Amino acid sequence: MKKLVLTGAAGSLGSRLRPALAAMCDELLSTDIVESVGDLGANETYVQADLADMSAIEHLLEAADMVVHFGAIVDEGPFEELLGPNFIGAYNVWEAAHRHGVRRVVYASSIHAVGMYPKWECLTPETPHAPDTFYGLAKCFTEDLAKMFWDKRGMEAVKHLAKP
């Protein structure tokens, strides 16, 4: 793979997976809203960017082969705080990826997308959404967004179920 883009590079998943992702590609472009993610690999660049800024995200995805989208606010909060990074940010990643011909987006969902089911109930990938928070609602939105981009545009999405 020539170019891989990682959003949420400063977060728990992103920071742990950066070295492995860098080993999979010629160029790893890491991004997050923070000023720095520390030491970079030899083939890694870092760009501070806000997921809610389409022009910034679209620029980062130029010539990308794949996006690993882990960027989001990962705690519950008021809807207004999650709207930009979690909802608009997800749309911006998928739309920018589509505009640049990226064929696959890997992203992290959460148990909060189905958090209102009783703990003893057996859940499957076909279980309908039942979010327990606005954060969970954002994950439901992103799952449905990914399905729509697959159905309408043939863009693959791979969902990783992240623990809260």
C-alpha angles and dihedrals in degrees: 000000000000105000129015123180120209120195119195091032093160094052129095097268096034096050092048095047100041096092093048092046091049089055090056098058147036092239130023114193108195122193139180138147093258122093096246143000094205125239115018129212119248092260096038131100127185127213122183107225141157113234090216090063106087095190091055094046095044091053092051093053096056109128093359119152095197141000125218102200112199097138116122143102100275100198130072115264141144114313091243091060093050096042097082104042101027105036107020091033092056091049091048092052094050095042094046090047090052093048090054097044096249107166101200140037121188114200142170121243126184143226085245088078087072099021097126093068116099112265092240094054116104110238127199133186087266094056109122118246118270106170119198098197141017085262089057090047089055089053090051089050091051093048090051091044090054091049091050092051089050094047096045104029108019093240111153122228126191115199122209114194105226122198114239 
